Amino acid sequence: MEKNKRTVFITGTSSGIGTETALYFYEKGWNVVATMRRPEERQTPLHAAGLADLVHLDVTDEPTIHSAVQYALEKYSSIDVLVNNAGYAAYGPFEATAPAKIMKEYDTNVFGLMAVTRAILPSFRKQNHGTIVNVASVGGQTAFPLYSIYNSTKFAVEGFSESLHYELTPFNIKVRLVEPGVIKTDFYDRSLDRVDPGGADGAYDDFIKRAKKSMSDAFIRQGSEPLLVAREIYKASTDTGSRLRYPVGADAHFMRVCRWLLPERLLFKLIEKITLY
């Protein structure tokens, strides 16, 4: 790895989209600072590929954020692209979701993303260039049953990013939103925290049974490969225009069009048909 190469700093690289994104940039000849919570404990494809910069970073722990950013800047002098990919989801009825789980989701998906962005912005301003790629979701523009907390965090990321792009344009800093639809990763097993509906006296049991359609293996197998998202993240990172949003997958493009064109009554009926038995 060399200082004269461009450098990308990625959060949440231990699996799925993060792993594929780190490998894709690496194959394209970039310096890749791939961060994760426990790089010393996990054996990932990044370890197997010999990617040297596997750095400890927990987006909910600010000292680890500053330590990782400082490491990257000291080693490569500058960071050209930040990819905010780390994410977590609680799935289940809002009424039964404990406040601690709600805070964990916001700490990871919103406040953690903001903290990493804030830590890197001074170096971006100093060098008068940089690109921030925030991995949001189709669920940041259209909400789905039992994802109320997750959807609310992704809506927050969308609004934050859209406003931020105005603030940072004078400094030649670009902001991008990558919006995947359903992706074939272990997110639905490893990063999805299913809420115990017992907290609402079982009132939602029937609804949860109906909603299992959107959690089935057959439903997830229809999703896009994580490599497709990695390629879109790379495209967003290297585009020179002012485009903000980059949907990924046929379902994301479809829902985006439906959000624009359909009256809400019809949109809600369509989502119920897609996600509920």
RAJO-V794637 format. One line per field, one symbol per residue. ss: DSSP state (H for helix, E for strand, L for the rest). A space follows every 50 residues. Layout:
ss=???
This chain:
ss=LLLLLLEEEELLLLLHHHHHHHHHHHHLLLEEEEEELLLLLLLLHHHHLL LLLEEELLLLLHHHHHHHHHHHHHHHLLLLEEEELLLLEEELLHHHLLHH HHHHHHHHHHHHHHHHHHHHHHHHHHHLLEEEEEELLHHHLLLLLLLHHH HHHHHHHHHHHHHHHHHHHLLLEEEEEEEELLELLLHHHHHEEELLHHHH LLLLHHHHHHHHHHHLHHHHHLLELHHHHHHHHHHHHHLLLLLLEEEELH HHHHHHHHHHHLLHHHHHHHHHHHHLL
